[in-house]
């Protein structure tokens, strides 16, 4: 380098963050090539060995007059003797490297800092950018990310329709990886190498191993693609990734001409499946993200019309509504749809496992011989939780749930259970308390509460909780009017220990934790 290499007649130089793509020189953009060729300085990172993948990718665009700056990491994952340990050693390197680039920029030289993939996506460029952007003009030249490259190498669609793609670093804890893989539709896991064993375990525990494809050094001559389940952990480099493709594609793969899925993914794709979920008792915000994801993937929605109407219509979703008294028939229909290759969701209000459709689906599977169909139940917010939350904490100690509907069990059974629970002094959440044609049960409940619990026993009425017209009342048993109750009401009968407080936001009830 000569003693004076500043650019004559020019002020402060510009820092360019140049994305050079995933490794194939032909995937460098036209703008990236132009910026590299016109820059005064070309800078790039490398590990301690000094061999820069970024420089190799952009080599055809370097010229003899370029000043090259090799930013050599003092360590990557190795141990260090630095007194401040790894974080201090890396910080010291970033300060020194950014100072070297700043000297060129202050001298009026334009600097093209090469970044594998895209400059703002898991890139070393960002650490320079954050230290220099306030002092010098900066421009970002986007590049093709490794996500696109590994997806192309795997040859599988990443996302379709409203599916969600999650990009994960393999450095996350195994439990967090497993949770996020289970929660998303499609995923790309980057930064493998030493993390491969942990990533593989997370894929297995989340049920996604059969869908996963391993891609090594995507877009380069050394590219390797294989089913992840077949990869030797000892052969995995840092520049590798896992692709979990679109679940829609995973289901259809193998059904099309020319499809040649791996044996594991074929098993997953062919297995019929029914999801059973609850929308919660009220507004959309009370539906769990897991349930919303299942609805987004569904091709068919099966349920009682009151609950299917809560799910927004969308292209590709076929809705099958029916009466609320044909649960087993509805469940059988859903299981049959799943066997025919459909992605079926059976919908309930509240929680599907509490006086709702989950049990009907399992009953239909057992009686009808549908045990080959995978049944997955997604929990929801049940009405008892919603009403209890609106009125305080009346279920804070031991409690029971009882349905007053006598359509599937006789009233003598129901009354015997109510007596036993009231005499045991439990709080009770009462579902299905009354309908237009079924009034006597709730009247008898009022008599039993007054008889066994006494006139001061706390009774809570919650109607249309979370929806328009919400009506929540906290009353004494002596003041409880059973004629104000219908099927859209949930009742909570407190124990003898349940207290009522007059608070700034109205009467609130709670049952102490101790007895």
C-alpha distance (Angstrom), angle and dihedral (degrees) to the residues before:
residue distance angle dihedral
X1 . . .
X2 3.83 . .
X3 3.78 122.6 .
X4 3.81 93.1 -106.6
X5 3.77 116.7 29.7
X6 3.82 98.4 153.5
X7 3.79 118.5 132.2
X8 3.84 108.9 -104.8
X9 3.80 116.9 -122.4
X10 3.78 94.1 8.1
X11 3.83 130.2 115.3
X12 3.79 125.7 -150.6
X13 3.79 115.0 -14.5
X14 3.80 125.2 -122.1
X15 3.79 124.4 -114.7
X16 3.80 112.2 -137.8
X17 3.78 119.9 -164.0
X18 3.78 100.2 -153.8
X19 3.77 119.4 -164.7
X20 3.78 107.4 -149.8
X21 3.81 97.9 -175.6
X22 3.80 131.2 -119.5
X23 3.82 99.6 -47.5
X24 3.80 110.0 -70.3
X25 3.85 107.1 109.3
X26 3.80 89.2 -145.8
X27 3.83 89.5 62.8
X28 3.81 91.1 63.7
X29 3.82 108.5 112.8
X30 3.81 121.8 -118.9
X31 3.79 90.4 -115.6
X32 3.79 92.5 50.6
X33 3.82 90.1 52.0
X34 3.81 91.8 49.4
X35 3.82 93.9 48.9
X36 3.82 92.5 48.1
X37 3.80 92.8 49.3
X38 3.80 94.1 48.3
X39 3.81 98.4 42.8
X40 3.79 121.4 104.2
X41 3.80 93.2 -144.4
X42 3.81 129.1 32.8
X43 3.80 114.2 -163.0
X44 3.79 129.7 -175.1
X45 3.78 140.1 170.0
X46 3.79 127.2 -120.3
X47 3.76 138.4 171.4
X48 3.81 120.2 -106.4
X49 3.81 91.8 -77.3
X50 3.84 88.1 66.2
X51 3.82 97.1 -132.2
X52 3.80 107.1 133.3
X53 3.80 119.3 -157.1
X54 3.80 88.9 -165.4
X55 3.82 92.4 56.0
X56 3.80 91.6 47.3
X57 3.81 90.4 52.5
X58 3.82 93.6 49.7
X59 3.82 97.5 36.1
X60 3.82 95.3 111.4
X61 3.81 89.3 62.5
X62 3.81 97.9 51.1
X63 3.81 118.4 102.2
X64 3.82 134.1 -162.8
X65 3.83 93.2 -103.6
X66 3.76 94.8 57.5
X67 3.78 120.6 113.0
X68 3.80 106.5 -138.6
X69 3.79 123.3 -153.4
X70 3.79 116.7 -164.7
X71 3.81 108.9 -159.4
X72 3.78 99.7 -160.2
X73 3.79 116.1 -165.4
X74 3.81 111.7 -131.1
X75 3.82 87.7 -142.9
X76 3.79 140.0 -12.0
X77 3.80 110.5 -168.6
X78 3.78 96.8 -18.2
X79 3.78 125.3 113.2
X80 3.81 118.6 -99.7
X81 3.78 138.3 -153.1
X82 3.80 91.5 -147.3
X83 3.83 108.6 131.4
X84 3.80 89.9 -129.1
X85 3.83 93.2 49.3
X86 3.81 124.8 -135.4
X87 3.82 99.4 -32.3
X88 3.79 93.4 50.7
X89 3.82 93.1 45.9
X90 3.83 91.8 51.8
X91 3.80 92.6 45.3
X92 3.79 90.4 51.6
X93 3.81 89.6 51.5
X94 3.82 92.7 50.5
X95 3.80 92.1 50.0
X96 3.82 91.8 49.7
X97 3.83 94.1 44.1
X98 3.81 94.2 47.9
X99 3.82 89.4 48.9
X100 3.81 89.8 55.4
X101 3.79 91.1 52.0
X102 3.81 91.9 44.1
X103 3.81 90.2 56.6
X104 3.81 90.3 58.1
X105 3.80 92.6 45.6
X106 3.80 92.4 49.1
X107 3.81 88.2 52.3
X108 3.81 89.7 56.9
X109 3.78 97.3 -104.3
X110 3.79 120.8 140.3
X111 3.81 111.7 -128.4
X112 3.81 123.7 -153.1
X113 3.79 106.9 -161.7
X114 3.78 107.5 -164.4
X115 3.80 119.1 -137.4
X116 3.79 124.7 -171.0
X117 3.79 108.5 -124.9
X118 3.80 109.0 -10.9
X119 3.84 123.8 -12.0
X120 3.80 94.1 -127.1
X121 3.81 98.9 41.5
X122 3.83 114.8 84.8
X123 3.80 88.0 -42.7
X124 3.80 134.2 150.1
X125 3.81 87.4 -137.1
X126 3.80 90.9 77.1
X127 3.79 93.0 66.3
X128 3.79 90.4 57.0
X129 3.80 93.1 41.1
X130 3.81 93.9 54.7
X131 3.80 90.0 53.4
X132 3.81 97.1 45.8
X133 3.81 109.3 30.2
X134 3.82 94.5 87.6
X135 3.80 92.5 53.0
X136 3.80 105.1 39.5
X137 3.81 140.4 32.5
X138 3.79 109.7 -92.9
X139 3.79 134.5 -168.7
X140 3.79 128.3 -172.8
X141 3.80 118.9 -144.2
X142 3.82 106.5 -164.4
X143 3.77 121.1 -136.4
X144 3.79 139.1 -165.2
X145 3.78 107.9 -83.1
X146 3.77 128.0 -135.7
X147 3.81 87.5 -112.0
X148 3.80 90.6 68.0
X149 3.79 92.1 41.7
X150 3.80 96.5 51.9
X151 3.80 91.4 44.6
X152 3.81 89.9 52.7
X153 3.80 90.9 47.2
X154 3.82 91.5 50.2
X155 3.79 89.5 48.2
X156 3.80 93.8 -141.5
X157 3.82 130.3 121.2
X158 3.78 110.9 -106.9
X159 3.80 101.7 -156.3
X160 3.78 138.2 3.7
X161 3.81 133.1 -171.9
X162 3.84 109.4 -24.7
X163 3.79 96.3 -14.6
X164 3.79 118.6 138.2
X165 3.81 123.7 -128.5
X166 3.81 118.3 -154.2
X167 3.81 122.5 -165.3
X168 3.80 112.2 -156.5
X169 3.80 133.5 -174.6
X170 3.79 111.7 -131.1
X171 3.80 88.0 -134.4
X172 3.83 91.8 77.9
X173 3.79 118.3 108.0
X174 3.79 112.9 -86.4
X175 3.80 93.3 -116.2
X176 3.79 92.1 52.2
X177 3.81 91.5 46.9
X178 3.79 90.8 51.0
X179 3.81 92.8 48.5
X180 3.79 94.1 49.2
X181 3.80 93.4 44.8
X182 3.80 90.4 51.8
X183 3.82 92.3 47.7
X184 3.82 99.0 49.7
X185 3.79 134.5 70.8
X186 3.80 99.8 -138.7
X187 3.80 131.5 6.8
X188 3.77 145.5 -174.4
X189 3.81 116.6 -157.0
X190 3.80 114.2 -160.1
X191 3.79 135.9 -175.2
X192 3.78 99.3 49.5
X193 3.80 120.8 157.7
X194 3.79 106.1 99.8
X195 3.82 91.2 12.8
X196 3.80 94.9 59.4
X197 3.82 97.1 99.5
X198 3.79 91.7 51.2
X199 3.81 92.2 46.4
X200 3.80 91.7 49.9
X201 3.82 91.0 51.0
X202 3.82 90.4 49.7
X203 3.79 91.1 51.0
X204 3.79 90.3 50.2
X205 3.82 95.3 47.7
X206 3.82 91.4 47.1
X207 3.79 91.9 51.1
X208 3.82 94.0 -116.9
X209 3.82 101.5 107.1
X210 3.79 94.4 100.0
X211 3.82 91.2 55.1
X212 3.81 96.5 47.8
X213 3.80 124.9 107.0
X214 3.80 122.7 -165.5
X215 3.83 118.1 -139.3
X216 3.80 122.8 -173.4
X217 3.84 124.6 -166.1
X218 3.79 93.0 -12.1
X219 3.83 118.2 -145.1
X220 3.83 94.3 9.7
X221 3.82 128.5 105.4
X222 3.83 87.1 -104.5
X223 3.82 92.7 57.9
X224 3.81 115.5 141.4
X225 3.82 127.5 -174.2
X226 3.82 125.3 -172.2
X227 3.81 142.3 146.6
X228 3.78 103.1 -83.3
X229 3.80 92.8 -130.5
X230 3.83 88.7 64.8
X231 3.83 98.1 50.4
X232 3.81 120.9 113.0
X233 3.84 106.9 -128.9
X234 3.81 90.5 -144.0
X235 3.80 92.5 62.6
X236 3.80 99.8 54.3
X237 3.84 118.6 114.5
X238 3.81 126.4 -160.4
X239 3.81 92.0 -106.4
X240 3.78 95.4 69.9
X241 3.77 135.3 96.5
X242 3.78 144.6 -168.9
X243 3.80 122.3 -123.0
X244 3.80 120.7 -157.2
X245 3.82 100.4 -175.8
X246 3.79 134.0 -151.6
X247 3.82 109.7 -52.5
X248 3.79 87.9 -139.3
X249 3.79 89.1 58.9
X250 3.81 91.0 44.1
X251 3.81 90.1 56.2
X252 3.80 94.7 46.9
X253 3.78 97.7 40.6
X254 3.75 111.6 109.7
X255 3.82 91.9 23.4
X256 3.81 91.0 82.5
X257 3.77 127.1 75.1
X258 3.75 112.0 -89.1
X259 3.81 93.9 17.2
X260 3.78 111.2 145.3
X261 3.80 108.6 177.4
X262 3.74 123.6 175.3
X263 3.84 114.4 -95.6
X264 3.80 92.3 -108.0
X265 3.80 96.3 50.5
X266 3.81 91.0 44.6
X267 3.80 90.3 58.4
X268 3.80 90.4 50.7
X269 3.80 92.6 46.4
X270 3.82 95.0 50.5
X271 3.80 98.3 45.4
X272 3.85 110.1 107.4
X273 3.78 112.4 -129.7
X274 3.80 139.6 -171.2
X275 3.79 122.9 -166.5
X276 3.80 117.0 -154.9
X277 3.78 115.6 -162.9
X278 3.77 144.7 162.3
X279 3.79 124.2 -130.1
X280 3.79 91.4 -151.4
X281 3.80 124.2 -113.0
X282 3.79 99.0 -75.7
X283 3.79 142.3 -5.8
X284 3.80 127.3 23.4
X285 3.81 91.4 -105.9
X286 3.82 88.5 67.8
X287 3.79 91.8 60.4
X288 3.79 112.4 97.5
X289 3.84 118.9 -115.8
X290 3.81 88.1 -122.8
X291 3.82 91.2 57.9
X292 3.81 91.5 45.6
X293 3.82 90.0 52.1
X294 3.81 91.1 51.8
X295 3.81 90.5 50.6
X296 3.81 90.6 49.8
X297 3.82 90.3 56.0
X298 3.80 96.1 44.9
X299 3.78 124.2 112.2
X300 3.83 93.0 -174.6
X301 3.81 131.5 34.7
X302 3.81 117.8 -160.9
X303 3.79 124.7 -173.8
X304 3.78 153.4 98.0
X305 3.80 108.4 -50.4
X306 3.82 93.9 -116.8
X307 3.82 89.3 62.3
X308 3.81 100.6 36.1
X309 3.82 87.7 57.0
X310 3.81 89.0 61.7
X311 3.83 90.4 64.3
X312 3.83 113.3 82.1
X313 3.80 114.9 -119.9
X314 3.80 116.8 -114.1
X315 3.80 136.8 171.4
X316 3.79 112.3 -80.4
X317 3.81 96.3 22.1
X318 3.80 114.7 115.1
X319 3.82 113.2 -159.4
X320 3.82 120.8 -151.0
X321 3.84 109.8 -170.8
X322 3.78 125.4 -177.6
X323 3.80 144.0 165.5
X324 3.80 120.4 -70.0
X325 3.83 93.2 -118.6
X326 3.81 98.3 64.1
X327 3.80 100.9 68.9
X328 3.81 98.3 142.0
X329 3.81 93.0 44.6
X330 3.81 89.3 49.6
X331 3.80 91.1 49.1
X332 3.80 92.2 48.9
X333 3.79 90.3 50.7
X334 3.84 90.0 52.3
X335 3.81 92.8 49.6
X336 3.80 90.5 49.6
X337 3.82 90.8 51.1
X338 3.80 89.6 52.1
X339 3.79 91.2 52.5
X340 3.80 88.1 54.8
X341 3.81 90.1 59.2
X342 3.79 100.7 -96.0
X343 3.82 123.9 138.8
X344 3.80 98.9 -124.6
X345 3.79 130.7 -165.9
X346 3.80 120.7 -171.2
X347 3.77 108.0 -157.8
X348 3.81 131.1 -153.8
X349 3.77 133.8 167.9
X350 3.79 119.0 -105.4
X351 3.80 111.9 -2.9
X352 3.82 116.0 -10.8
X353 3.80 92.6 -140.8
X354 3.84 96.5 55.2
X355 3.83 112.7 76.4
X356 3.80 88.3 -37.7
X357 3.80 144.7 96.8
X358 3.81 104.7 -60.7
X359 3.80 93.7 80.5
X360 3.81 91.5 46.3
X361 3.80 90.5 54.1
X362 3.80 92.5 51.7
X363 3.82 91.1 45.4
X364 3.81 90.8 51.6
X365 3.81 91.1 46.7
X366 3.80 91.9 53.2
X367 3.80 98.1 42.1
X368 3.79 95.6 39.8
X369 3.80 98.2 43.4
X370 3.81 96.6 -112.6
X371 3.81 95.6 138.0
X372 3.82 89.4 125.2
X373 3.81 89.3 68.8
X374 3.80 116.3 91.3
X375 3.83 110.3 -129.6
X376 3.79 117.9 -160.7
X377 3.81 120.2 -174.3
X378 3.80 118.7 -156.6
X379 3.83 114.4 -158.8
X380 3.78 121.4 -125.0
X381 3.78 139.7 -171.8
X382 3.79 106.2 -83.9
X383 3.82 124.3 -144.5
X384 3.80 92.7 -111.5
X385 3.81 90.5 59.6
X386 3.80 92.1 47.5
X387 3.81 96.1 48.7
X388 3.80 92.0 42.9
X389 3.81 91.1 51.9
X390 3.80 92.2 49.2
X391 3.80 91.1 54.2
X392 3.80 101.5 36.6
X393 3.80 121.8 -99.2
X394 3.80 109.6 -37.7
X395 3.82 91.7 149.7
X396 3.78 93.9 54.3
X397 3.81 93.4 118.2
X398 3.83 133.2 34.5
X399 3.79 113.0 -34.6
X400 3.80 142.5 162.6
X401 3.81 136.0 -144.3
X402 3.80 120.9 -135.8
X403 3.81 132.1 177.1
X404 3.82 115.2 -144.6
X405 3.81 91.5 -157.3
X406 3.79 109.4 117.1
X407 3.80 95.0 -168.9
X408 3.83 93.1 102.0
X409 3.82 100.6 24.3
X410 3.78 132.5 31.1
X411 3.80 124.4 -101.7
X412 3.79 90.7 -119.2
X413 3.83 88.8 63.5
X414 3.81 91.9 46.8
X415 3.81 94.4 48.7
X416 3.80 92.2 47.7
X417 3.78 90.3 53.3
X418 3.81 93.2 46.7
X419 3.81 90.7 51.3
X420 3.80 91.7 48.9
X421 3.80 93.0 49.1
X422 3.80 94.6 46.2
X423 3.81 91.0 47.9
X424 3.83 89.4 48.0
X425 3.83 86.6 53.9
X426 3.80 96.8 -125.6
X427 3.78 125.0 152.3
X428 3.82 108.3 -114.2
X429 3.81 130.9 -151.7
X430 3.81 108.4 -151.9
X431 3.81 117.5 -152.4
X432 3.83 126.2 -170.0
X433 3.81 91.8 12.7
X434 3.82 98.2 169.4
X435 3.78 146.5 -14.5
X436 3.79 135.1 -167.8
X437 3.80 91.3 -85.6
X438 3.83 98.7 31.3
X439 3.83 110.6 63.3
X440 3.78 106.4 130.5
X441 3.83 95.4 74.5
X442 3.81 95.8 61.8
X443 3.81 90.9 45.2
X444 3.79 89.4 53.6
X445 3.82 89.7 47.4
X446 3.83 89.4 56.2
X447 3.80 90.1 51.8
X448 3.82 93.0 49.5
X449 3.82 93.1 48.6
X450 3.81 91.5 50.7
X451 3.80 92.2 43.5
X452 3.82 98.5 47.9
X453 3.79 103.4 20.3
X454 3.78 99.0 36.3
X455 3.82 132.1 -128.5
X456 3.80 94.6 -67.4
X457 3.82 96.8 55.0
X458 3.83 109.3 127.1
X459 3.82 115.9 -112.5
X460 3.81 121.8 -173.4
X461 3.79 123.9 -161.5
X462 3.81 119.3 -164.0
X463 3.80 118.4 -178.7
X464 3.83 124.7 180.0
X465 3.80 89.7 -11.0
X466 3.80 111.0 -165.5
X467 3.80 92.7 12.1
X468 3.78 136.3 88.6
X469 3.79 110.3 -68.8
X470 3.81 94.6 28.2
X471 3.80 110.9 178.5
X472 3.82 120.8 -174.3
X473 3.80 123.3 175.0
X474 3.81 134.4 -179.9
X475 3.82 111.1 -159.7
X476 3.81 143.1 156.0
X477 3.80 118.4 -100.4
X478 3.82 88.0 -113.4
X479 3.81 89.9 59.0
X480 3.81 97.7 41.7
X481 3.82 112.1 117.9
X482 3.82 111.6 -159.2
X483 3.82 90.3 -165.4
X484 3.84 89.7 72.0
X485 3.84 91.6 61.1
X486 3.82 126.9 95.9
X487 3.83 139.3 158.2
X488 3.82 91.3 -76.3
X489 3.80 89.8 61.2
X490 3.78 129.1 89.7
X491 3.79 118.8 -163.3
X492 3.77 128.9 -154.5
X493 3.80 118.7 -164.4
X494 3.78 110.9 -161.8
X495 3.79 127.1 -138.9
X496 3.81 121.9 -113.0
X497 3.81 87.1 -91.6
X498 3.82 96.8 55.2
X499 3.82 111.5 119.5
X500 3.81 131.4 -157.0
X501 3.80 122.1 -145.9
X502 3.79 127.5 -168.3
X503 3.81 103.1 -135.7
X504 3.85 134.2 172.8
X505 3.82 88.4 -96.0
X506 3.80 95.6 47.9
X507 3.79 137.3 -90.0
X508 3.79 113.2 -18.1
X509 3.81 127.5 -171.5
X510 3.78 129.3 -155.8
X511 3.79 136.2 172.7
X512 3.83 112.5 -141.0
X513 3.79 117.4 -119.1
X514 3.80 92.8 -128.4
X515 3.78 125.4 66.3
